[in-house]
Amino acid sequence: MGNTQTERQYAFFRTDLESIPGHSAELICAFNKDNPDREVPDDYQGSKTVWEIYKKGIRRFPNNRFLGTRNSLIEGRPYEWKTFREVYNCMEQAARGIDFLDLSPELTYEGKSWRFLGIHSRNREEWAVMDLACLRSGITIVPFFDSLGKDALAFVVNQTELQTMCIESKNFENLIKLHQEGKTPSLKNIVIFEGVSIAQRQIAQSLGIKILSYQDVIQTGDIHKEIVLVDPTPETIYMFCYTSGTTGDAKAAMISHKNIISFMNHMEFQQQNHLSFEETDILLSYLPLAHIFEQGSLLISLDKGYAHGYYSGDPLKLFEDIAVLKPTYFFSVPRVFTRIYQRVLDGVNQKGGMSKWLFEKAVRDKINTYLKTGNLSHKFYDKVVFKKVRDIFGGNVRQMLCGSACLDPQVMLFFKVAMGLPIFEGYSQTETVLCGTMTTPDNLTPGNVGSQGICNKFRLKDVPEMHYYHTDKPPRGELQTKGKGNIIGYYKNEEKTKELLTEDGWLNTGDVVAILENGNVQIIDRAKNIFKLSQGEYIAPEKLQNIYAQSVLVQQIYVHGESSREYLVALVVPDLDAIKKIAQAQSLTYQSIEDLLTSEVVKKAVIDEFNRMASNFSLTSLEKIKKVHLTTTVFSTENDLATPTMKVKRFNVRKYFEKELEELYKD
């Protein structure tokens, strides 16, 4: 079979380009090696905007199920569905209603006209309808993570001068308080998805805010069919995707229709290489629609015709939703896979005896067979040992995809053999609009994120302070990418845009990678947020946090070091059930959780676990954690210690725990 991973030339470096000082030459997509200068088209199967893709999709599968909702308060209640045509009709009405009610007035910034609409809610049907209404009429959506803190919410509203927010009722109080405090002066309209209560209407009117229900907007659009909507262009910004902001305010990545067309070409290429979508597929929608990962799933379905069932809104009932929905496709992030993996192992360990022995043997045997032959089937193990694991995901999953960050190879191998599926792993960034790399079924070795697609070029930038060079074997360095998926920059943030994009048009990912012999990309470090210890060696704390966070003992972790200190310390939000098991095993008595977390015996157990992980991941002695402070203070958006995607805000955590960090460095 041609063009397999193992047949690819080493890294596919361009040999006809002169190497730029401090950079490698360009890397060419393995599948384009015979035509490295091939240009990716500006359209996707004849469509130049997502709106054009959507119109074609409606004609192809109007009666397919599209958006599904269930009421989790009624046990076992099935999903209720709207078809593509029904959602399309609601979308048209919403778009005309937005226009007639002047909910998205035109603004001007640096000579360019903008129209914005804010959406602040968990995933639900109304979210998608308002999203599609904006997509259809050239309005830029400004989505908010449902867990967003008040200060971050106010920052985004003010940066975009938002006049209208579409929200769930539960978010009304916070939004109104911000306005009462004078922190959102531009806000003029609130659209509530569930309907408007008398109390909400009175409060809003007293503040001079017009308040509407979602149905008010729909009904207005149904009445005013004379409204003529303006189609978007390829350059129209479809959405602002606010990126993490771990070291400051969030940045608004401007994602255009042109960017998404590139993403659609990228995914069509991936579909030709075994990642398939069928119109009969059903996906659980629970990752935030404010994030590009879940947005990508929604946008692909406009072309492929598959269905989305929304989770009920309660993360604790997520697997109840899965049991009812029985999805065929499961998108997720490493943290979810890791938590499920830990719970499965915990259950196996509790059973012990023959059950544990058989389970561990099944995992070991299937992994060995898979790595030798690529075979993921075993009649006995699949039926007797792993059925309960498949049932966790509803029993019908045929494909799984992990993205957003690297998944521990051990966890990846476990799910491949337990599910009996060639689970895909992808790498991209918000700023590249999901155009990046993807693994393939013949990629048997875990620990890499596959090879680049057709929509972008890669090159490596030397990172001399961390001893990474493109001349290494294998080549290593900060990954830079160029392609039509790359955003044009951040809204109202020229400084960060200049940091993101080079003068010759390459995007700095901040990720340090190695290019393996078969052309696959392995993420090995971060070039950003590094610091030196007193020995003069650089430390990448985010890489270490990703490793140590895989421990069953850890819920969240912040790794800390200073140039005047010779070792690392950590703040750990522990998994309390796991910590209690340590106490039980050590016959510890305690009066409170605080007693338990300050116990030197417990702290030593955590350090011992970290040392074991450091050995497993071949960390250096300087990358080992010497001391820990255990806390029940969860890093969240509410206390501004984490981003909406739950990445640790390093500056804020360091300031918040300043006293505790100082104590860790006292002998």
C-alpha positions as CSV (number, residue, x, y, z in Angstrom):
1,M,0.0,0.0,0.0
2,G,1.5,3.3,-1.1
3,N,2.0,6.4,1.0
4,T,1.9,4.6,4.4
5,Q,3.6,6.2,7.4
6,T,6.5,3.8,7.2
7,E,7.2,4.5,3.5
8,R,7.5,8.2,4.0
9,Q,10.9,9.9,3.5
10,Y,12.6,11.3,6.5
11,A,10.7,14.4,7.7
12,F,10.1,15.5,4.1
13,F,12.3,18.6,4.3
14,R,12.4,20.8,1.2
15,T,15.8,20.4,-0.3
16,D,15.4,23.1,-2.9
17,L,15.0,25.9,-0.4
18,E,17.8,27.7,1.2
19,S,17.7,27.2,5.0
20,I,16.8,30.4,6.9
21,P,19.2,31.2,9.8
22,G,17.8,29.7,12.9
23,H,15.1,27.7,11.0
24,S,14.8,24.5,9.1
25,A,13.7,24.5,5.5
26,E,10.0,23.9,5.0
27,L,8.5,20.5,5.8
28,I,6.1,19.2,3.1
29,C,3.0,17.2,3.8
30,A,3.9,13.5,3.2
31,F,0.9,13.1,0.9
32,N,2.0,15.9,-1.3
33,K,5.6,14.9,-1.6
34,D,5.3,14.4,-5.4
35,N,3.8,17.9,-5.7
36,P,5.1,20.0,-2.8
37,D,4.1,23.3,-4.4
38,R,0.5,22.3,-4.7
39,E,-1.8,25.2,-3.6
40,V,-4.8,24.5,-1.4
41,P,-7.9,25.8,-3.2
42,D,-9.8,28.9,-1.9
43,D,-13.0,27.0,-2.0
44,Y,-14.4,23.8,-0.6
45,Q,-16.1,21.8,-3.3
46,G,-17.2,25.0,-5.0
47,S,-18.1,26.9,-1.8
48,K,-16.2,29.9,-0.6
49,T,-18.1,30.6,2.6
50,V,-19.7,28.3,5.2
51,W,-23.0,29.8,4.3
52,E,-22.7,28.3,0.8
53,I,-21.8,24.9,2.4
54,Y,-24.8,25.1,4.6
55,K,-27.2,25.9,1.7
56,K,-26.0,22.8,-0.2
57,G,-26.3,20.6,2.9
58,I,-29.9,21.6,3.4
59,R,-30.7,20.5,-0.1
60,R,-28.9,17.2,0.4
61,F,-30.4,16.0,3.7
62,P,-33.3,18.3,4.9
63,N,-35.0,15.5,6.9
64,N,-31.9,14.2,8.7
65,R,-31.9,14.6,12.5
66,F,-29.7,17.6,13.4
67,L,-30.1,18.9,17.0
68,G,-31.4,16.9,19.9
69,T,-32.3,17.8,23.4
70,R,-33.4,15.8,26.5
71,N,-34.8,16.8,29.9
72,S,-32.5,14.9,32.4
73,L,-35.0,15.6,35.3
74,I,-37.1,12.8,33.8
75,E,-35.2,9.6,34.2
76,G,-34.6,7.8,30.9
77,R,-36.3,10.5,28.8
78,P,-35.3,10.1,25.2
79,Y,-33.8,12.9,23.0
80,E,-36.2,15.0,21.0
81,W,-34.9,16.0,17.6
82,K,-35.2,18.8,15.1
83,T,-34.3,18.1,11.5
84,F,-31.9,20.1,9.4
85,R,-34.8,21.8,7.6
86,E,-36.6,22.7,10.9
87,V,-33.4,24.2,12.3
88,Y,-32.8,26.0,9.0
89,N,-36.2,27.6,9.2
90,C,-35.6,28.7,12.8
91,M,-32.2,30.1,11.7
92,E,-33.8,32.2,9.0
93,Q,-36.4,33.6,11.4
94,A,-33.7,34.4,14.0
95,A,-31.5,36.1,11.4
96,R,-34.4,38.3,10.3
97,G,-35.4,39.0,13.9
98,I,-31.9,40.1,14.8
99,D,-31.9,42.4,11.8
100,F,-35.3,44.0,12.4
101,L,-34.8,44.4,16.2
102,D,-31.3,46.0,15.5
103,L,-29.7,43.6,17.9
104,S,-26.4,43.7,16.0
105,P,-25.8,47.3,14.9
106,E,-22.9,48.2,12.7
107,L,-19.7,49.4,14.4
108,T,-16.5,50.7,13.0
109,Y,-12.9,49.9,14.1
110,E,-9.8,50.9,12.1
111,G,-11.9,51.6,9.0
112,K,-13.6,48.2,9.0
113,S,-17.3,47.6,9.7
114,W,-18.3,45.0,12.3
115,R,-21.5,43.5,13.6
116,F,-21.4,41.5,16.8
117,L,-23.7,39.2,18.8
118,G,-22.7,37.7,22.2
119,I,-23.7,34.2,23.3
120,H,-23.3,33.1,26.9
121,S,-24.7,29.7,27.6
122,R,-24.1,26.0,27.8
123,N,-24.5,24.1,24.6
124,R,-28.1,23.9,23.5
125,E,-30.4,24.2,20.5
126,E,-30.9,27.9,20.9
127,W,-27.1,28.5,21.0
128,A,-26.7,26.8,17.6
129,V,-29.6,28.5,16.0
130,M,-28.3,32.0,17.0
131,D,-24.8,31.0,15.8
132,L,-26.1,29.8,12.4
133,A,-28.3,33.0,12.1
134,C,-25.1,35.1,12.5
135,L,-23.2,32.8,10.1
136,R,-25.9,33.3,7.5
137,S,-26.0,37.1,7.7
138,G,-22.3,38.0,8.2
139,I,-22.5,38.8,11.9
140,T,-19.5,37.9,14.1
141,I,-20.4,35.8,17.1
142,V,-18.7,36.6,20.3
143,P,-19.1,33.4,22.4
144,F,-18.5,33.2,26.1
145,F,-17.6,30.0,28.0
146,D,-20.4,29.1,30.3
147,S,-18.1,29.1,33.3
148,L,-16.5,32.5,32.6
149,G,-15.8,34.7,35.6
150,K,-17.3,38.2,35.9
151,D,-14.1,40.2,35.2
152,A,-13.3,38.2,32.0
153,L,-16.9,38.6,30.9
154,A,-16.8,42.4,31.3
155,F,-13.4,42.5,29.5
156,V,-14.9,40.8,26.4
157,V,-18.1,42.9,26.4
158,N,-16.1,46.1,26.6
159,Q,-13.5,45.1,24.0
160,T,-16.2,44.3,21.4
161,E,-18.6,47.0,22.6
162,L,-21.3,44.4,22.7
163,Q,-24.9,45.7,22.7
164,T,-26.7,42.3,22.7
165,M,-26.1,39.2,24.8
166,C,-28.0,36.0,24.2
167,I,-27.9,34.0,27.5
168,E,-29.4,31.3,29.6
169,S,-31.5,32.5,32.5
170,K,-28.9,31.4,35.1
171,N,-26.4,33.9,33.7
172,F,-28.8,36.8,34.0
173,E,-27.9,37.8,37.5
174,N,-24.1,38.1,36.9
175,L,-24.6,40.0,33.7
176,I,-27.0,42.5,35.4
177,K,-24.7,43.0,38.4
178,L,-21.9,43.9,36.0
179,H,-24.1,46.5,34.4
180,Q,-25.3,47.8,37.7
181,E,-21.6,48.3,38.7
182,G,-21.0,50.3,35.5
183,K,-18.7,47.7,34.0
184,T,-20.7,47.0,30.8
185,P,-21.8,50.4,29.5
186,S,-22.4,49.2,25.9
187,L,-25.0,46.6,26.9
188,K,-28.4,47.5,25.6
189,N,-30.2,44.2,24.9
190,I,-30.5,40.8,26.6
191,V,-32.1,37.8,24.9
192,I,-33.0,35.0,27.3
193,F,-33.3,31.5,25.8
194,E,-35.8,30.1,28.3
195,G,-38.2,33.0,28.4
196,V,-38.4,36.2,30.5
197,S,-39.7,36.2,34.1
198,I,-41.6,39.2,35.5
199,A,-38.7,39.9,37.9
200,Q,-36.1,39.8,35.1
201,R,-38.1,42.2,33.0
202,Q,-38.6,44.7,35.8
203,I,-34.8,44.7,36.7
204,A,-33.8,45.1,33.1
205,Q,-36.3,47.9,32.4
206,S,-35.1,49.8,35.5
207,L,-31.6,49.8,34.0
208,G,-32.7,50.8,30.6
209,I,-32.0,47.4,29.0
210,K,-34.4,45.9,26.5
211,I,-35.1,42.3,27.4
212,L,-36.4,39.7,25.0
213,S,-37.0,36.0,24.9
214,Y,-35.5,33.7,22.2
215,Q,-39.1,33.2,20.9
216,D,-39.6,36.9,20.7
217,V,-36.7,37.1,18.2
218,I,-38.0,34.0,16.2
219,Q,-41.5,35.4,16.0
220,T,-40.3,38.8,14.9
221,G,-38.4,37.2,12.1
222,D,-41.3,35.1,11.1
223,I,-43.5,38.2,10.8
224,H,-41.0,40.3,8.9
225,K,-40.3,38.2,5.9
226,E,-39.5,41.3,3.9
227,I,-36.1,41.6,5.6
228,V,-33.3,41.0,3.0
229,L,-30.2,39.4,4.7
230,V,-26.7,40.2,3.5
231,D,-24.5,37.2,2.7
232,P,-21.1,36.8,4.2
233,T,-17.9,36.9,2.2
234,P,-14.8,34.8,2.5
235,E,-13.1,37.6,4.5
236,T,-16.1,38.0,6.9
237,I,-15.1,37.1,10.5
238,Y,-17.3,34.2,11.5
239,M,-16.4,34.3,15.2
240,F,-14.0,35.6,17.9
241,C,-12.5,32.7,19.7
242,Y,-11.0,33.9,23.0
243,T,-7.9,32.0,23.7
244,S,-6.6,31.0,27.1
245,G,-5.0,34.2,28.4
246,T,-2.9,32.3,31.0
247,T,-0.6,35.3,31.5
248,G,-3.0,38.1,31.0
249,D,-6.3,39.1,29.4
250,A,-7.8,36.7,26.8
251,K,-7.0,37.3,23.2
252,A,-9.8,37.4,20.5
253,A,-8.6,35.2,17.6
254,M,-10.4,36.4,14.5
255,I,-11.7,33.4,12.6
256,S,-12.9,34.0,9.1
257,H,-15.1,32.0,6.6
258,K,-11.9,31.6,4.6
259,N,-10.1,30.0,7.5
260,I,-13.0,27.6,8.0
261,I,-13.0,26.7,4.3
262,S,-9.3,25.7,4.7
263,F,-10.3,23.6,7.7
264,M,-13.0,21.9,5.7
265,N,-10.4,21.0,3.0
266,H,-8.2,19.7,5.8
267,M,-10.9,17.4,7.2
268,E,-11.9,16.2,3.7
269,F,-8.3,15.2,3.2
270,Q,-8.4,13.4,6.6
271,Q,-11.6,11.6,5.6
272,Q,-9.8,10.2,2.6
273,N,-7.3,8.8,5.2
274,H,-9.8,6.8,7.3
275,L,-11.3,9.5,9.6
276,S,-14.8,9.3,8.3
277,F,-18.1,11.1,9.0
278,E,-21.4,9.6,7.9
279,E,-24.8,11.3,7.9
280,T,-26.1,8.6,10.2
281,D,-23.5,9.5,12.9
282,I,-24.6,10.9,16.2
283,L,-22.3,13.0,18.4
284,L,-22.6,14.2,22.0
285,S,-22.2,18.0,22.2
286,Y,-20.7,18.8,25.6
287,L,-17.4,20.5,24.9
288,P,-18.0,24.3,24.9
289,L,-19.3,25.8,21.6
290,A,-17.2,28.8,22.5
291,H,-14.1,26.7,21.8
292,I,-12.9,26.0,18.2
293,F,-12.8,22.2,18.8
294,E,-16.6,21.9,19.3
295,Q,-17.3,24.6,16.7
296,G,-15.4,22.4,14.2
297,S,-17.7,19.5,14.9
298,L,-20.8,21.7,14.3
299,L,-19.5,23.1,11.1
300,I,-18.5,19.8,9.6
301,S,-22.0,18.5,10.2
302,L,-23.4,21.2,7.9
303,D,-21.6,19.4,5.1
304,K,-21.9,15.8,6.3
305,G,-25.4,15.8,7.7
306,Y,-24.9,14.1,11.0
307,A,-26.7,14.8,14.3
308,H,-25.7,16.5,17.6
309,G,-27.3,15.5,20.9
310,Y,-26.8,18.1,23.7
311,Y,-25.8,17.0,27.1
312,S,-28.3,18.0,29.8
313,G,-26.0,20.7,31.3
314,D,-24.9,18.7,34.4
315,P,-21.4,17.3,34.0
316,L,-22.2,14.7,36.7
317,K,-25.0,13.3,34.5
318,L,-22.8,13.3,31.3
319,F,-22.7,9.5,31.1
320,E,-26.5,9.3,31.7
321,D,-26.8,11.4,28.6
322,I,-24.5,9.1,26.7
323,A,-26.4,6.1,27.8
324,V,-29.6,7.6,26.3
325,L,-28.0,9.1,23.2
326,K,-25.7,6.2,22.3
327,P,-23.4,8.3,20.2
328,T,-21.5,6.8,17.3
329,Y,-18.7,9.4,17.4
330,F,-16.9,10.6,20.6
331,F,-14.8,13.8,20.5
332,S,-13.0,14.7,23.7
333,V,-9.9,16.1,25.4
334,P,-7.1,14.3,27.3
335,R,-8.4,15.2,30.7
336,V,-11.8,13.4,30.1
337,F,-10.1,10.3,28.7
338,T,-7.6,10.3,31.6
339,R,-10.3,10.6,34.2
340,I,-12.3,7.7,32.7
341,Y,-9.1,5.6,32.5
342,Q,-8.4,6.3,36.2
343,R,-11.9,5.4,37.3
344,V,-11.8,2.2,35.3
345,L,-8.5,1.1,36.9
346,D,-9.8,2.1,40.3
347,G,-12.8,-0.1,39.8
348,V,-10.6,-3.0,38.7
349,N,-8.3,-2.6,41.7
350,Q,-11.3,-2.6,44.1
351,K,-12.5,-5.9,42.6
352,G,-9.0,-7.5,42.9
353,G,-8.4,-11.2,42.6
354,M,-9.1,-13.1,39.4
355,S,-11.0,-10.1,37.9
356,K,-8.0,-7.9,38.2
357,W,-5.6,-10.5,36.9
358,L,-7.8,-11.2,33.8
359,F,-8.3,-7.5,33.1
360,E,-4.6,-6.7,33.3
361,K,-3.7,-9.8,31.2
362,A,-6.3,-8.7,28.5
363,V,-4.9,-5.2,28.3
364,R,-1.3,-6.5,28.1
365,D,-2.1,-9.2,25.5
366,K,-4.1,-6.9,23.3
367,I,-1.5,-4.1,23.4
368,N,1.3,-6.5,22.5
369,T,-0.7,-7.9,19.6
370,Y,-1.7,-4.4,18.4
371,L,1.9,-3.1,18.4
372,K,3.0,-6.1,16.4
373,T,0.2,-6.6,13.9
374,G,-2.2,-3.6,14.2
375,N,-5.1,-6.0,15.1
376,L,-7.5,-4.5,17.7
377,S,-10.0,-7.5,17.9
378,H,-10.1,-10.4,20.3
379,K,-13.3,-12.5,20.5
380,F,-13.0,-13.4,24.2
381,Y,-11.5,-10.2,25.6
382,D,-13.8,-7.9,23.7
383,K,-16.9,-9.8,24.7
384,V,-16.1,-10.6,28.3
385,V,-13.5,-8.1,29.6
386,F,-14.0,-4.8,27.7
387,K,-17.7,-4.7,27.1
388,K,-18.3,-2.6,30.2
389,V,-15.7,0.0,29.0
390,R,-17.5,0.2,25.7
391,D,-20.8,0.5,27.5
392,I,-19.5,3.6,29.3
393,F,-19.7,5.4,25.9
394,G,-23.1,4.0,25.0
395,G,-22.0,0.8,23.2
396,N,-22.3,2.3,19.6
397,V,-19.2,4.3,19.3
398,R,-17.4,3.5,16.0
399,Q,-14.8,6.3,16.0
400,M,-13.1,8.4,18.7
401,L,-11.0,11.6,18.4
402,C,-8.8,13.3,21.1
403,G,-7.6,16.8,20.6
404,S,-6.7,20.1,22.4
405,A,-3.6,18.6,24.1
406,C,-1.4,15.5,24.1
407,L,-2.8,12.3,25.5
408,D,-0.6,10.1,27.6
409,P,0.5,7.2,25.4
410,Q,-0.4,4.6,28.0
411,V,-4.0,6.0,28.2
412,M,-4.2,6.1,24.4
413,L,-3.2,2.4,24.1
414,F,-5.6,1.4,26.7
415,F,-8.6,3.0,25.0
416,K,-7.6,1.6,21.6
417,V,-7.5,-2.0,22.9
418,A,-10.5,-1.6,25.2
419,M,-12.7,0.1,22.6
420,G,-11.3,-2.0,19.7
421,L,-11.0,1.2,17.7
422,P,-8.2,3.1,15.9
423,I,-8.6,6.2,18.1
424,F,-7.4,9.3,16.3
425,E,-5.3,12.1,17.9
426,G,-5.0,15.5,16.3
427,Y,-2.9,18.6,16.9
428,S,-3.8,22.2,16.0
429,Q,-4.4,25.5,17.6
430,T,-7.2,28.0,17.7
431,E,-5.0,30.3,15.7
432,T,-4.6,27.7,12.9
433,V,-8.4,27.0,13.0
434,L,-8.0,23.3,13.5
435,C,-5.6,22.9,10.5
436,G,-2.7,20.8,11.8
437,T,-1.9,17.1,12.1
438,M,-3.8,13.9,12.5
439,T,-2.8,10.3,13.2
440,T,-3.9,7.5,10.9
441,P,-4.8,3.8,11.6
442,D,-1.4,2.6,10.5
443,N,0.3,4.8,13.0
444,L,0.7,2.1,15.7
445,T,3.2,3.9,17.9
446,P,1.6,6.2,20.5
447,G,3.2,9.4,21.7
448,N,2.9,11.4,18.5
449,V,0.1,13.4,16.8
450,G,0.5,12.2,13.3
451,S,1.7,14.1,10.2
452,Q,0.6,17.4,8.8
453,G,-2.3,17.8,6.4
454,I,-2.5,19.4,3.0
455,C,-3.5,22.9,4.3
456,N,-0.4,24.1,5.9
457,K,3.4,24.0,5.7
458,F,5.6,23.5,8.8
459,R,9.1,24.6,9.6
460,L,11.2,24.5,12.8
461,K,12.7,27.5,14.7
462,D,15.7,26.8,16.8
463,V,15.3,27.3,20.6
464,P,18.9,27.6,21.7
465,E,18.2,28.5,25.3
466,M,16.5,25.1,25.6
467,H,19.0,23.3,23.4
468,Y,16.6,22.4,20.6
469,Y,17.9,22.7,17.0
470,H,16.6,21.8,13.6
471,T,19.9,20.1,13.0
472,D,19.3,17.6,15.8
473,K,18.5,14.0,14.9
474,P,15.5,13.9,14.9
475,P,15.1,17.6,14.0
476,R,13.7,19.6,17.0
477,G,12.5,23.2,17.5
478,E,9.5,25.5,17.9
479,L,6.9,24.6,15.3
480,Q,6.0,27.3,12.9
481,T,3.1,26.9,10.4
482,K,1.9,28.7,7.3
483,G,-1.4,28.2,5.6
484,K,-4.9,29.5,4.8
485,G,-6.2,28.3,8.1
486,N,-4.0,30.8,10.0
487,I,-5.9,33.7,11.5
488,I,-5.0,37.3,10.5
489,G,-4.4,38.2,14.2
490,Y,-6.1,39.2,17.4
491,Y,-8.8,41.8,17.6
492,K,-7.5,45.1,19.1
493,N,-4.3,43.5,20.1
494,E,-1.5,44.5,17.7
495,E,1.3,43.6,20.2
496,K,0.1,40.0,20.6
497,T,-0.5,39.7,16.9
498,K,3.1,40.6,16.2
499,E,4.2,38.0,18.7
500,L,2.0,35.4,16.9
501,L,3.0,36.1,13.3
502,T,6.4,36.5,11.8
503,E,7.2,39.2,9.2
504,D,7.4,36.5,6.5
505,G,3.9,35.2,7.4
506,W,4.6,32.2,9.6
507,L,2.7,31.5,12.8
508,N,4.6,30.8,16.0
509,T,2.8,27.9,17.8
510,G,5.0,28.1,20.9
511,D,5.1,24.3,20.9
512,V,8.5,22.5,20.6
513,V,8.3,19.4,18.5
514,A,10.5,16.6,17.1
515,I,9.9,15.4,13.5
516,L,10.2,11.6,13.6
517,E,11.7,9.5,10.8
518,N,8.3,8.6,9.5
519,G,7.2,12.3,9.2
520,N,5.1,12.2,12.4
521,V,5.1,15.1,14.8
522,Q,5.9,14.6,18.5
523,I,5.2,17.4,20.9
524,I,8.0,17.5,23.4
525,D,8.0,20.9,25.1
526,R,6.8,24.5,25.3
527,A,8.9,27.5,24.1
528,K,6.7,29.9,26.0
529,N,6.4,30.5,29.8
530,I,9.8,29.1,30.5
531,F,12.0,30.1,33.4
532,K,15.5,29.3,34.7
533,L,16.5,27.7,38.0
534,S,19.6,28.9,39.9
535,Q,21.7,26.3,38.0
536,G,21.0,28.2,34.8
537,E,18.8,25.4,33.3
538,Y,15.5,26.3,31.6
539,I,12.3,24.7,32.9
540,A,9.0,24.4,30.9
541,P,6.4,24.3,33.6
542,E,3.4,23.7,31.4
543,K,4.9,20.5,30.0
544,L,5.5,19.3,33.6
545,Q,2.0,20.2,34.7
546,N,0.6,18.1,31.8
547,I,2.7,15.2,33.0
548,Y,2.1,15.3,36.7
549,A,-1.6,16.1,36.2
550,Q,-2.0,12.5,34.8
551,S,-1.6,11.2,38.4
552,V,-4.7,9.7,40.0
553,L,-3.8,11.8,43.1
554,V,-4.1,15.1,41.2
555,Q,-7.1,17.2,40.3
556,Q,-5.1,20.3,39.4
557,I,-1.4,21.3,39.6
558,Y,0.8,24.4,39.4
559,V,4.5,23.9,39.0
560,H,6.7,26.7,40.3
561,G,10.3,27.6,40.2
562,E,12.5,30.7,40.5
563,S,15.9,31.8,39.1
564,S,17.2,32.2,42.7
565,R,16.1,28.7,43.7
566,E,17.6,25.3,42.8
567,Y,14.5,23.1,42.8
568,L,10.8,23.0,41.8
569,V,7.8,23.1,44.1
570,A,4.1,22.6,43.3
571,L,0.7,23.6,44.4
572,V,-1.6,20.7,44.1
573,V,-5.4,20.5,44.3
574,P,-5.6,16.7,45.1
575,D,-8.3,14.2,44.4
576,L,-9.7,13.8,47.9
577,D,-10.9,10.3,47.4
578,A,-7.4,9.2,46.4
579,I,-5.9,11.1,49.3
580,K,-8.2,9.4,51.8
581,K,-7.2,6.0,50.5
582,I,-3.5,7.0,51.2
583,A,-4.6,7.8,54.8
584,Q,-6.5,4.5,55.1
585,A,-3.5,2.6,53.8
586,Q,-1.2,4.4,56.3
587,S,-3.7,4.0,59.2
588,L,-3.7,7.8,59.6
589,T,-6.3,9.4,61.9
590,Y,-7.5,12.9,61.1
591,Q,-10.1,15.3,62.3
592,S,-10.6,17.3,59.1
593,I,-9.5,17.5,55.5
594,E,-7.1,20.3,56.5
595,D,-5.4,17.8,58.9
596,L,-5.1,15.3,56.0
597,L,-3.6,17.8,53.5
598,T,-1.0,19.1,55.9
599,S,0.1,15.6,56.9
600,E,3.8,15.0,56.1
601,V,2.9,11.3,55.4
602,V,0.4,12.3,52.7
603,K,2.8,14.9,51.2
604,K,5.5,12.3,51.0
605,A,3.1,9.9,49.3
606,V,2.4,12.6,46.7
607,I,6.1,13.3,46.2
608,D,6.8,9.5,45.8
609,E,4.1,9.4,43.1
610,F,5.6,12.3,41.3
611,N,9.1,10.7,41.4
612,R,7.6,7.6,39.9
613,M,6.1,9.6,37.1
614,A,9.3,11.5,36.6
615,S,11.1,8.2,36.1
616,N,8.4,6.9,33.7
617,F,8.6,10.1,31.6
618,S,12.4,10.3,31.7
619,L,12.4,13.7,33.3
620,T,15.7,15.2,34.5
621,S,16.5,15.6,38.2
622,L,15.8,19.3,37.9
623,E,12.3,18.6,36.5
624,K,11.4,16.6,39.7
625,I,9.2,18.3,42.3
626,K,10.8,18.5,45.7
627,K,8.0,19.9,47.8
628,V,4.2,20.3,47.6
629,H,1.5,22.4,49.1
630,L,-1.9,20.6,49.1
631,T,-5.0,22.8,48.9
632,T,-8.8,22.5,48.5
633,T,-8.9,25.8,46.6
634,V,-9.8,24.8,43.1
635,F,-8.3,26.8,40.2
636,S,-11.5,28.1,38.5
637,T,-12.8,31.0,36.5
638,E,-14.7,32.2,39.5
639,N,-11.5,33.0,41.5
640,D,-9.6,33.9,38.2
641,L,-7.0,31.2,38.7
642,A,-8.0,29.3,35.6
643,T,-9.1,30.0,32.0
644,P,-12.5,28.8,30.7
645,T,-10.7,25.8,29.2
646,M,-9.3,25.1,32.7
647,K,-5.7,26.0,31.9
648,V,-3.9,27.4,35.0
649,K,-3.4,31.2,35.0
650,R,0.2,31.1,36.2
651,F,0.6,34.8,37.2
652,N,-2.7,34.8,39.1
653,V,-2.0,31.5,40.9
654,R,1.5,32.7,41.9
655,K,0.1,35.9,43.3
656,Y,-2.8,34.2,45.1
657,F,-0.5,31.6,46.8
658,E,2.5,33.8,47.3
659,K,2.7,33.1,51.0
660,E,2.4,29.3,50.6
661,L,5.1,29.3,47.8
662,E,7.5,31.2,50.1
663,E,6.9,28.6,52.8
664,L,7.8,25.8,50.5
665,Y,11.3,27.3,50.0
666,K,12.0,27.5,53.8
667,D,14.3,24.8,55.0
